[in-house]
Amino acid sequence: MEKENLLDSFIEAYMKSIKYLDEFISQPASDYHLSFEQYLILHDIARRPDLTLVDIAANRHVTRSAISRQIKVLLNQEYIVQVPDESDRRRLYLHLTESGTNVEQIVSEKNKQRFQGWIDYYGEDRAKDILGFIRDFSEYNRIEK
């Protein structure tokens, strides 16, 4: 009976809180018609010059076609451009446009402010505990698959 109550409590917490977490995290990027994943690509490009689609796919452990779909959106919104490598024209580097740089900086700042709000409310130790739980949960589920 106690495990059933725990399951019910978990489901209630999920419905009221955890499900909302994705929306909460994604909101600053959505103001600019970006998914959180697309924002993360902008953020990666801002932090590392001469990044390629292949680099991003390898770092995220996803297919190139998955990243390609995200890149297409960023290109259409004129947040990034592709610049061919001078020695190998097939290799395309990703660079932020001025608009992409502005959006990345604004969304990054909003994310920092939101995260700082969590730290201010919960305290650094509790935030580290939450992060530890999330990492443990992720690792456990990778092992189980």
ZAMARGU-4260 file (C-alpha; in steps of 0.2 Angstrom, whole numbers, plus 5000, padded with zeros to 4 digits):
<rodrens>
0) 5000/5000/5000 | 5014/5012/5004 | 5022/5009/4987 | 5005/5013/4979 | 5004/5029/4989
5) 5022/5033/4983 | 5017/5030/4965 | 5001/5041/4967 | 5012/5055/4975 | 5024/5054/4961
10) 5011/5055/4947 | 5003/5070/4956 | 5020/5078/4957 | 5023/5075/4939 | 5007/5082/4934
15) 5009/5098/4944 | 5027/5101/4943 | 5039/5090/4933 | 5029/5091/4917 | 5029/5110/4919
20) 5048/5110/4920 | 5051/5108/4902 | 5039/5122/4898 | 5047/5133/4910 | 5065/5130/4903
25) 5059/5131/4885 | 5049/5148/4887 | 5064/5160/4885 | 5068/5152/4868 | 5050/5151/4863
30) 5049/5170/4864 | 5060/5170/4848 | 5051/5155/4840 | 5065/5143/4845 | 5064/5126/4853
35) 5076/5124/4868 | 5086/5112/4857 | 5088/5125/4844 | 5093/5138/4857 | 5106/5125/4863
40) 5113/5124/4845 | 5114/5143/4845 | 5123/5143/4862 | 5135/5130/4856 | 5139/5140/4840
45) 5142/5156/4851 | 5154/5146/4862 | 5164/5137/4849 | 5169/5145/4832 | 5170/5134/4817
50) 5157/5121/4823 | 5149/5110/4811 | 5133/5100/4810 | 5143/5084/4812 | 5152/5091/4828
55) 5135/5095/4836 | 5128/5078/4831 | 5143/5069/4839 | 5142/5080/4855 | 5124/5077/4857
60) 5124/5058/4852 | 5110/5061/4839 | 5109/5058/4821 | 5115/5071/4808 | 5098/5072/4801
65) 5091/5077/4818 | 5103/5091/4819 | 5100/5095/4801 | 5082/5098/4804 | 5086/5110/4818
70) 5099/5119/4808 | 5087/5122/4794 | 5075/5131/4806 | 5090/5142/4812 | 5095/5146/4794
75) 5077/5150/4789 | 5076/5162/4804 | 5092/5170/4798 | 5100/5166/4815 | 5115/5157/4808
80) 5124/5155/4791 | 5135/5141/4784 | 5152/5146/4778 | 5162/5133/4768 | 5179/5128/4773
85) 5192/5136/4761 | 5202/5119/4759 | 5186/5108/4759 | 5171/5116/4752 | 5160/5101/4757
90) 5164/5106/4776 | 5152/5119/4782 | 5155/5129/4797 | 5141/5137/4807 | 5142/5155/4812
95) 5129/5166/4821 | 5122/5181/4812 | 5120/5197/4821 | 5102/5193/4825 | 5107/5175/4830
100) 5121/5183/4842 | 5108/5195/4849 | 5095/5181/4852 | 5108/5169/4860 | 5113/5182/4872
105) 5096/5187/4877 | 5090/5169/4880 | 5106/5165/4889 | 5104/5180/4901 | 5085/5175/4904
110) 5091/5157/4907 | 5104/5163/4919 | 5092/5174/4929 | 5079/5159/4930 | 5092/5148/4936
115) 5098/5161/4949 | 5080/5162/4955 | 5081/5143/4958 | 5097/5145/4968 | 5091/5160/4978
120) 5075/5150/4982 | 5082/5132/4985 | 5100/5136/4990 | 5115/5130/4981 | 5116/5113/4991
125) 5098/5108/4987 | 5101/5113/4969 | 5116/5102/4968 | 5105/5088/4976 | 5092/5090/4963
130) 5105/5090/4949 | 5113/5074/4957 | 5096/5065/4957 | 5093/5070/4939 | 5110/5063/4934
135) 5107/5047/4944 | 5090/5045/4936 | 5097/5047/4919 | 5111/5035/4922 | 5099/5022/4929
140) 5088/5023/4914 | 5103/5022/4902 | 5108/5006/4911 | 5091/4998/4910 | 5088/5001/4892
</rodrens>
